[in-house]
Amino acid sequence: MTTGTITTPVLEHLDAFKKISGEAYVFVDEEVLGQYAQDQTEDLHFLPDVVIKPGNAQEISDILKICNQYKIPVTPRAAGTGLSGGALPHLGGVLLSIERLNKIIDIDERNLQVTTEPGVITEVLQDAVKAKGLFYPPDPSSRGSCMIGGNVAENSGGPKAVKYGVVKDYVLNLEVVLPTGEIIWTGANVLKNSTGYNLTQLMVGSEGTLGIVTKIVLKLIPHPKYDLLMLVPFKSLETAGEAVSAIFRAGFTPSALELVEIEALEIVSKMVDSTAVPITPETEAHLIIEVDGNHMDALMAEMEAIAELLTGYDAGEVYFADDAQQKAELWKLRRRVAEAVKMSGYTIEEDTVVPRAQLPALIRGVKELGKQYHFHAVCYGHAGDGNLHIRINKPGTKNSQSDPEMIQSLRALFQLVQSLGGTISGEHGIGLVQKGYMDIVFDAKQLDIMRQIKKIFDPNNILNAGKIFEA
Amino acid sequence: MTTGTITTPVLEHLDAFKKISGEAYVFVDEEVLGQYAQDQTEDLHFLPDVVIKPGNAQEISDILKICNQYKIPVTPRAAGTGLSGGALPHLGGVLLSIERLNKIIDIDERNLQVTTEPGVITEVLQDAVKAKGLFYPPDPSSRGSCMIGGNVAENSGGPKAVKYGVVKDYVLNLEVVLPTGEIIWTGANVLKNSTGYNLTQLMVGSEGTLGIVTKIVLKLIPHPKYDLLMLVPFKSLETAGEAVSAIFRAGFTPSALELVEIEALEIVSKMVDSTAVPITPETEAHLIIEVDGNHMDALMAEMEAIAELLTGYDAGEVYFADDAQQKAELWKLRRRVAEAVKMSGYTIEEDTVVPRAQLPALIRGVKELGKQYHFHAVCYGHAGDGNLHIRINKPGTKNSQSDPEMIQSLRALFQLVQSLGGTISGEHGIGLVQKGYMDIVFDAKQLDIMRQIKKIFDPNNILNAGKIFEA
């Protein structure tokens, strides 16, 4: 399968694109191209030839038909908050932004479903359904700026996933424009479906390589009435990891169970000018633990029982967030860790995931690899799911693509992850920057199946080509 | 895509099969062939040419390589409890039973996962993990006889799905033998995974058409400590359907919410000789409602609040199952409905699913279609999920395949389901008997994508060919 070879220069089709989407929504000026040249991945940027902001599925279909005919690379983009380079237009061509598809179409309170366009900000969607007592749980740390369409593309998770699941667990049905221009629905708006192959689940997490999602039907659940939040310090990062597994083994199902290494907390506390959490020399990491439900007494009992359990893991003094403001402060710290550590020099991020009891082994391994390969790493993430974000700071190396020693060290990291029963990405996707490591977790046959699936949907390989695997 | 044309008669390969699986596990005698000629679907039966019971994935691989080379049809089979004809060897050839792959390989208490072979009885698996305080929720009514491999093939549900989800929500990773003989794993043993296309979810619910599952890694959760069960009579079947939607809108998440029409209850009560539920002339249907959790007080409050809510829907006197025995009695009645109504002449079953608020419209429509097309139907099923089983009794018509008026009436039924936003199968699969109706819910493009996916995995179309869609 080869990357599409453009048969005529992209810019010869500008008039056609303008006729489809309107002149106001087709951009070739450098400023706009520059804005869409990067996402949140490392320091990478690639200029597209043209940025198009279509207004609906039919326009997207018409654009894709032209691009398919002339084999023009198309990179779909939601909010550009991705961390694996999925929205980077590394082959030039058309950058297709879905930002104008930003309407919540219907909140169906009778069936607890919402139908939305992909360009709605995730938090806006959450707030809109919450106003009706409903809950859409998956909320990446970037929920205030990311879009639900991007979340579907990457199969995003976030802190609530540990109790409520990830995006794939909420998507019931998708309207998708295929690279060849057809518009299809992948399933039906039902909670259970055993009718043919699961095209919905094939589309979720396919990183914009199989089609462009234009409508999303999500399952909603009743919003829990109460939640409680606590922060627990640990003297050892590894012991914190052990405590995570113990909480589940004891029968608890927290609604969030996050791990933050002390250095990350220190950096983010400085950035947001917060003294909410004391940074003490004897603390190596914190767990942030939330429980939620409809019965406050039950939650109080549960929280106390968890705190009691953690004393057996050498936990320090537990800090309970007493009110909404304290909770918000703690969550703000957690949610802004990624941004803070990146600004602080930790530009390379890996999104490893292992069976949760393997967290201590993974954490130990990361630190050893750091010594061996001359990088410094901080760890944080969704420990309850075994999903550990590893931010890497290697002086002089701003991205993971060019430095041979960095590439070697990442191979070693992913081999470790694989040996622990884990895989490369838990919620950020493979995109551009991790595709070189897919051979560590998949053999030739598995990758061949994936490539052939790609070919069914995109015979000319125009849509986000060279993402997930080499074209 | 054409069905594989056998290049040499199946029986010429008997020696090769015996060499692979051992002489004791290759059967051509009529008695055994007859046992494997049917599943639980209507009155259909088709004799295979040979029954093979391999002992492991490697043997399955070796058998499939021969069948692939000589284009011999292969029908995989677990327990044969399916209701859509997925395990029927309608093309003859090899019937490949996975019954000997019946070991639970590992219950991983540290990670709350179980790795199992596909031939383990679902209830045996549930009991084994429950003994360690763990919970695998999806339990079809046939859990005492069905196998977990079959559940994966059909993406089964059961009464707990309304709170806990269906099989697809628990499968983390699968070992699969492809029709071409390769053995692959589909993913990793992790709770979150955004690493390439979701081959695991593609395999779940693919009804044995893409590969034969030989190992299954399932997510487990802590087993809830308590559950409460009640039975609520309604004067009108439609009002019962309306009450279902109201329960969720009010913010409750029951762990089961089943609907049983009075005629079905009457039939099953007679069959199991039970007087647990009084059958009164003013009752048209019952809801069976369960809540579960770790705090008894909270559950009691919830159950009372639901009962209170239902008085607004003209519910009759609520019957609370007071102890384990009463609960077991009620569940036994519910679980044996399918068997009882089938024995009573309702041989044709449809597995419709709609958005749950559309249940009353579906129920009303079924009754009208019955009048129009001269059949009698009883309804029951997982109302909380909008998943309604419709059992049809039409004197003189034992299956759905031969009577033109029956085929016409099923088309009308599925068109109604589709118009209500639903689809053909919620948990039983399409198999043999529903494949003629796929065009009602999928257009040519969607079906073409599915056929092409089939072709990637099974280029010679040997594995369960002619299931889900026409070969």
Contacts between the chains, C-beta under 8 A, distances in Angstrom:
chain1	res1	chain2	res2	distance
A	108	B	355	7.4
A	108	B	357	7.9
A	109	B	249	6.4
A	110	B	245	5.8
A	110	B	249	6.8
A	110	B	355	7.8
A	110	B	357	3.8
A	111	B	245	7.4
A	111	B	355	4.1
A	111	B	356	5.9
A	111	B	357	4.9
A	111	B	358	7.8
A	111	B	386	7.9
A	112	B	248	5.8
A	112	B	249	7.6
A	113	B	355	6.8
A	133	B	251	6.4
A	154	B	194	5.7
A	155	B	192	7.9
A	155	B	193	7.6
A	155	B	194	4.6
A	155	B	198	7.7
A	156	B	194	7.8
A	157	B	192	5.1
A	161	B	191	7.6
A	161	B	192	6.2
A	162	B	191	7.8
A	165	B	169	7.2
A	166	B	192	5.6
A	168	B	198	7.3
A	168	B	201	7.3
A	169	B	165	7.3
A	169	B	169	6.3
A	178	B	445	7.7
A	182	B	445	5.1
A	184	B	443	7.3
A	184	B	445	5.6
A	184	B	446	5.5
A	184	B	449	7.8
A	185	B	446	7.8
A	186	B	446	7.8
A	187	B	423	7.3
A	188	B	353	7.6
A	188	B	421	6.7
A	188	B	422	6.1
A	188	B	423	3.9
A	188	B	441	6.6
A	189	B	355	5.5
A	189	B	421	4.7
A	189	B	422	7.8
A	190	B	353	4.6
A	190	B	354	6.5
A	190	B	355	6.3
A	190	B	385	7.8
A	190	B	386	6.0
A	190	B	387	7.9
A	190	B	421	7.3
A	190	B	422	5.5
A	190	B	423	5.8
A	190	B	426	6.7
A	191	B	161	7.6
A	191	B	162	7.8
A	191	B	353	7.4
A	191	B	356	7.3
A	191	B	385	4.5
A	191	B	386	6.2
A	191	B	387	7.5
A	191	B	426	7.9
A	192	B	155	7.9
A	192	B	157	5.1
A	192	B	161	6.2
A	192	B	166	5.6
A	192	B	353	5.4
A	192	B	382	7.4
A	192	B	385	5.0
A	192	B	386	7.8
A	192	B	387	5.2
A	192	B	426	3.9
A	192	B	427	5.5
A	193	B	155	7.6
A	193	B	205	7.9
A	193	B	353	6.7
A	193	B	423	5.9
A	193	B	425	7.5
A	193	B	426	6.5
A	194	B	154	5.7
A	194	B	155	4.6
A	194	B	156	7.8
A	194	B	205	5.2
A	194	B	351	7.5
A	194	B	425	4.5
A	194	B	426	6.3
A	194	B	427	5.4
A	194	B	428	6.3
A	194	B	429	4.7
A	194	B	430	7.3
A	195	B	423	4.7
A	195	B	424	5.0
A	195	B	425	4.8
A	195	B	430	6.0
A	195	B	438	7.5
A	195	B	441	6.3
A	196	B	430	6.4
A	196	B	438	6.5
A	196	B	442	6.5
A	196	B	446	7.7
A	196	B	447	7.8
A	196	B	450	5.5
A	196	B	468	5.9
A	196	B	469	7.4
A	197	B	202	6.2
A	197	B	205	7.4
A	197	B	206	5.8
A	197	B	210	7.9
A	197	B	450	4.9
A	197	B	453	5.7
A	197	B	454	8.0
A	197	B	468	7.7
A	198	B	155	7.7
A	198	B	168	7.3
A	198	B	201	5.3
A	198	B	202	6.3
A	198	B	204	7.0
A	198	B	205	5.8
A	198	B	206	8.0
A	199	B	446	6.9
A	199	B	449	6.6
A	199	B	450	7.5
A	201	B	168	7.4
A	201	B	198	5.3
A	201	B	201	3.5
A	201	B	202	7.0
A	202	B	197	6.2
A	202	B	198	6.3
A	202	B	201	7.0
A	202	B	202	5.7
A	204	B	198	7.0
A	205	B	193	7.9
A	205	B	194	5.2
A	205	B	197	7.4
A	205	B	198	5.8
A	206	B	197	5.8
A	206	B	198	8.0
A	210	B	197	7.9
A	221	B	253	6.7
A	222	B	248	6.9
A	222	B	251	4.0
A	222	B	252	7.1
A	222	B	253	6.2
A	223	B	251	7.7
A	225	B	251	8.0
A	245	B	110	5.8
A	245	B	111	7.4
A	248	B	112	5.7
A	248	B	222	6.9
A	249	B	109	6.4
A	249	B	110	6.8
A	249	B	112	7.6
A	251	B	133	6.4
A	251	B	222	4.0
A	251	B	223	7.7
A	251	B	225	8.0
A	251	B	294	7.3
A	252	B	222	7.1
A	253	B	221	6.7
A	253	B	222	6.2
A	293	B	298	7.8
A	294	B	251	7.3
A	294	B	298	7.2
A	294	B	302	7.7
A	295	B	295	6.2
A	295	B	297	7.5
A	295	B	298	3.9
A	295	B	301	7.3
A	297	B	295	7.5
A	297	B	297	7.2
A	297	B	298	7.6
A	298	B	293	7.8
A	298	B	294	7.3
A	298	B	295	3.9
A	298	B	297	7.6
A	298	B	298	5.0
A	301	B	295	7.3
A	302	B	294	7.7
A	351	B	194	7.5
A	353	B	188	7.7
A	353	B	190	4.6
A	353	B	191	7.4
A	353	B	192	5.4
A	353	B	193	6.8
A	354	B	190	6.5
A	355	B	108	7.4
A	355	B	110	7.8
A	355	B	111	4.1
A	355	B	113	6.8
A	355	B	189	5.5
A	355	B	190	6.3
A	356	B	111	5.9
A	356	B	191	7.3
A	357	B	108	7.9
A	357	B	110	3.8
A	357	B	111	4.9
A	358	B	111	7.8
A	382	B	192	7.5
A	385	B	190	7.8
A	385	B	191	4.6
A	385	B	192	5.1
A	386	B	111	7.9
A	386	B	190	6.1
A	386	B	191	6.2
A	386	B	192	7.8
A	387	B	190	7.9
A	387	B	191	7.5
A	387	B	192	5.2
A	421	B	188	6.7
A	421	B	189	4.7
A	421	B	190	7.4
A	422	B	188	6.1
A	422	B	189	7.8
A	422	B	190	5.5
A	423	B	187	7.4
A	423	B	188	3.9
A	423	B	190	5.8
A	423	B	193	5.9
A	423	B	195	4.7
A	424	B	195	5.0
A	425	B	193	7.5
A	425	B	194	4.5
A	425	B	195	4.8
A	426	B	190	6.7
A	426	B	191	8.0
A	426	B	192	4.0
A	426	B	193	6.5
A	426	B	194	6.3
A	427	B	192	5.5
A	427	B	194	5.4
A	428	B	194	6.3
A	429	B	194	4.7
A	430	B	194	7.3
A	430	B	195	6.0
A	430	B	196	6.4
A	438	B	195	7.5
A	438	B	196	6.5
A	441	B	188	6.6
A	441	B	195	6.3
A	442	B	196	6.5
A	443	B	184	7.3
A	445	B	178	7.7
A	445	B	182	5.0
A	445	B	184	5.6
A	446	B	184	5.5
A	446	B	185	7.8
A	446	B	186	7.9
A	446	B	196	7.7
A	446	B	199	6.9
A	447	B	196	7.9
A	449	B	184	7.8
A	449	B	199	6.6
A	449	B	456	6.0
A	449	B	457	7.3
A	450	B	196	5.5
A	450	B	197	4.9
A	450	B	199	7.5
A	452	B	456	4.5
A	453	B	197	5.7
A	453	B	453	6.8
A	453	B	456	6.6
A	456	B	449	6.0
A	456	B	452	4.5
A	456	B	453	6.6
A	456	B	456	7.5
A	457	B	449	7.3
A	468	B	196	5.8
A	468	B	197	7.7
A	469	B	196	7.4
